[in-house]
Amino acid sequence: MIVSFRLIKCLGITNLPYLIAEISCAAIATVVIPITNSYGFKRPNNKGATARRRPQMRLSKLSIALLPLALMGCQSEPTQANAPAPALTIEVAQVAQTQVAQWQQFTTRLQAPQQVLLRPRVTGVIEEVVFEEGSDVKRGDLLVRLDARPFAAEVERLQGERRRAIAALNQSQSEARRSKQLLSSRAISTEEAESRQFLAQQRQAELASIDAALEAARLNLGYTDIRAPIDGRVSLAQVTAGNAVTSNQTVLTSLVSTERVYAYFDVDERRWNKMFAAEAAEHVLPVEAQLTGESDFSHLGQLDFIDNHVNAATGTMRVRATFNVDSRALRPGAFARVRMAPMQAQTQILVPDQAIGTELSNRFVLVVNADNVLEYRQVKLGQRVNGLRVVTDGLHAGERIAANGPARVQPGMTITPETVVLTLPKAAVAKQPATKLEGNA
């Protein structure tokens, strides 16, 4: 067992002298010891002590010959174990400094420019729900139809009333004309003539009243066909066919416009003054949005409204960003993070994002000193810029850091640096042409 263990250990060593020495030690254990046992315990013969001394002399010579090899094996193992490991080669990047536009982030809820709760304008019973839930509709499309028979009957009744009123008016006007002739011949009194004139005027007013009622009845009949008031997308049907609905109370469904969405948010005075120059209010400013579950600010918009005053109670100013709907992800009510950049870029220190390590709540990098030894350095971080990270505190321009962070190394290690060059972002951040701002500014 001892010999096998020593041989296996030797096979795992790349040092050839050490391997030879180990084999020598094994040879002593496997060859010399059995010989010793053989001669040492052999029964004495008639030749006496002289015969026993000859094998012992041969054994001594063999042991002396193998002793240097055994000593070499014993001395080579600690020498190999104490040898220093070669320095690890890692990528090293020099801390960069460039002009970066610092984006400011805000949270908000998206809103539709137009949102309608669809209610009936007349009381009645739903005959049919025409629209498909969740579909896009155009203004004027039929959505819900009410039972129109009661309203059609009312129109017919008023049309009959109007015909009767016209006949009565014609009669009273004819009598009023005759009363003038009779009054001139003194066939009737002045009081009778005036009474006939007033009756004709009364019948005229009654006809006008009936005409108005008939117009209202026709409108109510038209309201039994409930149509989309705007272009947009409909929600769920809140009621179904056969249900009674009340005028201006029962919600049938809701519609929202789909071409654009608004993002309202408040900017405090200090941040506003830091972000924008005085002339910034004269231009449309770029804004980017990130929705829940997204990793990038991939939705591009613009700041198109700045309120005309600062809210004295909160010290903030209300602004609005507008986004064209490029996907169904931009829905009214969705939570979003929006960010916008100042007009002027600022000098910032940048490092690779993968160079940053995490220790509990702290962030750190490994700095390479002049002796190529790694040192722990705690840092404070800013925004991400094209795969790089802004460092607001803890580093200085020109320092060297481990480009890939603490994945393979740790503080105190001596390394062989392999320099890599960082790709720095452009200072400009505007992604849309500047145009005049519409709205209050």
ChimeraX attribute file (.defattr): number of C-alpha atoms within 10 A of each C-alpha:
attribute: neighborCount
match mode: 1-to-1
recipient: residues
	/A:1	6
	/A:2	8
	/A:3	15
	/A:4	10
	/A:5	9
	/A:6	15
	/A:7	16
	/A:8	10
	/A:9	12
	/A:10	20
	/A:11	13
	/A:12	9
	/A:13	13
	/A:14	10
	/A:15	13
	/A:16	11
	/A:17	14
	/A:18	22
	/A:19	21
	/A:20	16
	/A:21	24
	/A:22	26
	/A:23	19
	/A:24	20
	/A:25	21
	/A:26	18
	/A:27	15
	/A:28	17
	/A:29	13
	/A:30	12
	/A:31	10
	/A:32	16
	/A:33	13
	/A:34	12
	/A:35	13
	/A:36	14
	/A:37	10
	/A:38	12
	/A:39	17
	/A:40	13
	/A:41	8
	/A:42	10
	/A:43	8
	/A:44	12
	/A:45	9
	/A:46	6
	/A:47	8
	/A:48	9
	/A:49	10
	/A:50	8
	/A:51	12
	/A:52	16
	/A:53	12
	/A:54	11
	/A:55	15
	/A:56	15
	/A:57	11
	/A:58	10
	/A:59	17
	/A:60	11
	/A:61	11
	/A:62	13
	/A:63	14
	/A:64	10
	/A:65	11
	/A:66	15
	/A:67	16
	/A:68	13
	/A:69	19
	/A:70	21
	/A:71	14
	/A:72	18
	/A:73	21
	/A:74	15
	/A:75	13
	/A:76	16
	/A:77	17
	/A:78	10
	/A:79	9
	/A:80	13
	/A:81	9
	/A:82	8
	/A:83	8
	/A:84	7
	/A:85	7
	/A:86	9
	/A:87	12
	/A:88	12
	/A:89	11
	/A:90	18
	/A:91	16
	/A:92	23
	/A:93	24
	/A:94	22
	/A:95	21
	/A:96	20
	/A:97	17
	/A:98	16
	/A:99	17
	/A:100	22
	/A:101	23
	/A:102	24
	/A:103	20
	/A:104	16
	/A:105	15
	/A:106	15
	/A:107	16
	/A:108	17
	/A:109	18
	/A:110	24
	/A:111	21
	/A:112	21
	/A:113	15
	/A:114	14
	/A:115	16
	/A:116	16
	/A:117	13
	/A:118	22
	/A:119	17
	/A:120	23
	/A:121	19
	/A:122	20
	/A:123	18
	/A:124	20
	/A:125	18
	/A:126	22
	/A:127	18
	/A:128	16
	/A:129	19
	/A:130	15
	/A:131	19
	/A:132	14
	/A:133	13
	/A:134	13
	/A:135	12
	/A:136	16
	/A:137	21
	/A:138	13
	/A:139	11
	/A:140	12
	/A:141	16
	/A:142	16
	/A:143	20
	/A:144	25
	/A:145	21
	/A:146	25
	/A:147	19
	/A:148	18
	/A:149	11
	/A:150	10
	/A:151	20
	/A:152	15
	/A:153	13
	/A:154	18
	/A:155	21
	/A:156	14
	/A:157	13
	/A:158	19
	/A:159	18
	/A:160	14
	/A:161	17
	/A:162	20
	/A:163	13
	/A:164	13
	/A:165	21
	/A:166	18
	/A:167	14
	/A:168	18
	/A:169	21
	/A:170	15
	/A:171	14
	/A:172	21
	/A:173	20
	/A:174	14
	/A:175	16
	/A:176	22
	/A:177	14
	/A:178	13
	/A:179	23
	/A:180	18
	/A:181	13
	/A:182	16
	/A:183	16
	/A:184	11
	/A:185	10
	/A:186	11
	/A:187	12
	/A:188	14
	/A:189	13
	/A:190	14
	/A:191	10
	/A:192	13
	/A:193	20
	/A:194	14
	/A:195	12
	/A:196	20
	/A:197	19
	/A:198	14
	/A:199	18
	/A:200	21
	/A:201	15
	/A:202	14
	/A:203	20
	/A:204	18
	/A:205	14
	/A:206	18
	/A:207	21
	/A:208	15
	/A:209	14
	/A:210	19
	/A:211	17
	/A:212	13
	/A:213	17
	/A:214	21
	/A:215	15
	/A:216	14
	/A:217	21
	/A:218	17
	/A:219	15
	/A:220	19
	/A:221	21
	/A:222	17
	/A:223	19
	/A:224	23
	/A:225	20
	/A:226	22
	/A:227	20
	/A:228	21
	/A:229	15
	/A:230	17
	/A:231	18
	/A:232	23
	/A:233	19
	/A:234	23
	/A:235	18
	/A:236	14
	/A:237	18
	/A:238	11
	/A:239	16
	/A:240	14
	/A:241	15
	/A:242	14
	/A:243	12
	/A:244	16
	/A:245	20
	/A:246	14
	/A:247	13
	/A:248	12
	/A:249	13
	/A:250	17
	/A:251	16
	/A:252	21
	/A:253	18
	/A:254	18
	/A:255	24
	/A:256	22
	/A:257	21
	/A:258	22
	/A:259	13
	/A:260	19
	/A:261	24
	/A:262	22
	/A:263	26
	/A:264	20
	/A:265	17
	/A:266	20
	/A:267	17
	/A:268	14
	/A:269	15
	/A:270	10
	/A:271	12
	/A:272	15
	/A:273	12
	/A:274	11
	/A:275	19
	/A:276	15
	/A:277	12
	/A:278	7
	/A:279	8
	/A:280	14
	/A:281	17
	/A:282	13
	/A:283	17
	/A:284	20
	/A:285	26
	/A:286	23
	/A:287	26
	/A:288	23
	/A:289	24
	/A:290	19
	/A:291	19
	/A:292	10
	/A:293	6
	/A:294	10
	/A:295	8
	/A:296	10
	/A:297	15
	/A:298	11
	/A:299	17
	/A:300	19
	/A:301	25
	/A:302	21
	/A:303	23
	/A:304	23
	/A:305	20
	/A:306	19
	/A:307	15
	/A:308	12
	/A:309	12
	/A:310	15
	/A:311	14
	/A:312	8
	/A:313	6
	/A:314	10
	/A:315	13
	/A:316	19
	/A:317	18
	/A:318	16
	/A:319	18
	/A:320	16
	/A:321	25
	/A:322	22
	/A:323	21
	/A:324	15
	/A:325	16
	/A:326	12
	/A:327	9
	/A:328	7
	/A:329	10
	/A:330	24
	/A:331	19
	/A:332	19
	/A:333	13
	/A:334	14
	/A:335	17
	/A:336	20
	/A:337	17
	/A:338	25
	/A:339	17
	/A:340	23
	/A:341	21
	/A:342	22
	/A:343	19
	/A:344	16
	/A:345	17
	/A:346	12
	/A:347	12
	/A:348	18
	/A:349	23
	/A:350	30
	/A:351	28
	/A:352	24
	/A:353	17
	/A:354	16
	/A:355	20
	/A:356	21
	/A:357	19
	/A:358	12
	/A:359	8
	/A:360	6
	/A:361	5
	/A:362	10
	/A:363	14
	/A:364	19
	/A:365	26
	/A:366	26
	/A:367	25
	/A:368	24
	/A:369	13
	/A:370	9
	/A:371	9
	/A:372	16
	/A:373	17
	/A:374	23
	/A:375	17
	/A:376	16
	/A:377	14
	/A:378	17
	/A:379	16
	/A:380	13
	/A:381	17
	/A:382	15
	/A:383	16
	/A:384	16
	/A:385	19
	/A:386	12
	/A:387	13
	/A:388	19
	/A:389	20
	/A:390	21
	/A:391	20
	/A:392	15
	/A:393	12
	/A:394	13
	/A:395	20
	/A:396	15
	/A:397	13
	/A:398	12
	/A:399	14
	/A:400	23
	/A:401	28
	/A:402	29
	/A:403	26
	/A:404	20
	/A:405	23
	/A:406	19
	/A:407	10
	/A:408	8
	/A:409	16
	/A:410	15
	/A:411	15
	/A:412	13
	/A:413	13
	/A:414	19
	/A:415	20
	/A:416	15
	/A:417	19
	/A:418	12
	/A:419	15
	/A:420	12
	/A:421	12
	/A:422	15
	/A:423	11
	/A:424	17
	/A:425	15
	/A:426	12
	/A:427	15
	/A:428	13
	/A:429	18
	/A:430	15
	/A:431	13
	/A:432	13
	/A:433	9
	/A:434	14
	/A:435	10
	/A:436	11
	/A:437	18
	/A:438	13
	/A:439	10
	/A:440	12
	/A:441	14
